[in-house]
Amino acid sequence: MINNLGLFIFHSMMTFLMMPLLLMQAIWVRARVIKLPEALGPRSGSQGKGKTIKLLILGDSAAAGVGVYQQTEALSGQLSTQLAMKYHVNWQLQATSGFTLAQVCKAVNTLSPQSFDFVLLSVGVNDVTHLTAAKAWRDNLSTLLNLLSTKFSAQVLLTHIPPMHLFKGIPQPLRFWLGKRAQRFNQLMATAVDNHQQSILLNLTITVMPENLAEDGIHPSKLTYQQWGKQAAAQIIKLKQSIN
């Protein structure tokens, strides 16, 4: 307890002392980092044969496919293609680059009620960089999970916020500080999932190396989307089989 309190106080003091530098670096990143567009192509589709899976991919720039040129190369294309090897997949993509968790909640509220088997959620990086308070992150996540399960009757699969301390497009010490915030938000995400019966955390194993990042040093590359789609599909298929 004392050690944890001491670490918290130390981290808070260091953050306060470094804040001017962190703000300067944040401004530099926003001004200098390459602004990549969302992937082009259809945001809904149907493919494959067999039993039907209805899938919604929801979230931020990573869900929208920033880092590659076409949706076929992005998460939506990779995931739907993998699932179509075993099932008939009806999929939709609702994602916008730059969206925070609160903005995703607002977007979901505008969608018509419908039935999905699974919702795959990618969100969090923008909450880390936009300095969303931990309490707001926790409360918004709980609200969204309840909304998705009631409005869509879906099993929700959440993707961890990536290890931002490894993003080469962000300079140190800002990169380290954002990484710590991401780790804290992931802890709160895990707690939210434990308290919500219709959600699980995706168990992804993707090593952050230069080839796993897009040219901005922040967003996923084609290789990462391939790995993400393949691993997410394997877990969705396992869940589908356990339900049947």
GINOR-V502950 format. One record per pair of residues at least 12 apart in sequence whose ideal C-beta (glycine too) atoms are under 6 Angstrom apart, sorted by sequence separation. I is the first residue (numbers start at 1). J is the second residue. If there is no record, write none. Layout:
# GINOR-V502950
i & j
I & J
I & J
This chain:
# GINOR-V502950
i & j
211 & 223
212 & 224
164 & 178
165 & 179
164 & 179
76 & 93
164 & 182
206 & 224
57 & 76
104 & 123
161 & 182
206 & 227
101 & 123
161 & 185
161 & 186
38 & 64
39 & 65
100 & 126
101 & 127
160 & 186
38 & 65
100 & 127
204 & 231
38 & 66
98 & 126
39 & 68
41 & 70
119 & 148
36 & 66
40 & 70
41 & 71
53 & 83
100 & 130
202 & 232
39 & 70
64 & 95
66 & 97
39 & 71
63 & 95
64 & 97
53 & 87
39 & 74
105 & 140
119 & 154
48 & 84
51 & 87
52 & 88
53 & 89
54 & 90
55 & 91
56 & 92
57 & 93
58 & 94
59 & 95
61 & 97
116 & 152
118 & 154
125 & 161
47 & 84
50 & 87
118 & 155
119 & 156
120 & 157
121 & 158
122 & 159
124 & 161
50 & 88
102 & 140
105 & 143
113 & 151
115 & 153
116 & 154
48 & 87
49 & 88
60 & 99
101 & 140
105 & 144
108 & 147
48 & 88
48 & 89
47 & 89
166 & 208
155 & 198
156 & 199
157 & 200
158 & 201
159 & 202
46 & 90
157 & 202
163 & 208
45 & 91
169 & 216
44 & 92
137 & 185
169 & 217
149 & 198
168 & 217
169 & 218
43 & 93
128 & 178
138 & 188
142 & 192
137 & 188
141 & 192
145 & 196
167 & 218
128 & 181
128 & 182
145 & 199
38 & 97
63 & 122
56 & 116
62 & 122
58 & 119
124 & 185
54 & 116
59 & 121
60 & 122
54 & 117
55 & 118
56 & 119
57 & 120
58 & 121
59 & 122
60 & 123
53 & 117
59 & 123
60 & 126
118 & 236
33 & 169
29 & 170
25 & 171
67 & 214
78 & 225
82 & 229
78 & 226
82 & 230
25 & 174
73 & 222
75 & 225
79 & 229
83 & 233
74 & 225
78 & 229
82 & 233
86 & 237
22 & 174
67 & 219
66 & 219
67 & 220
75 & 228
79 & 232
67 & 221
68 & 222
75 & 229
79 & 233
22 & 177
62 & 220
36 & 216
34 & 216
33 & 216
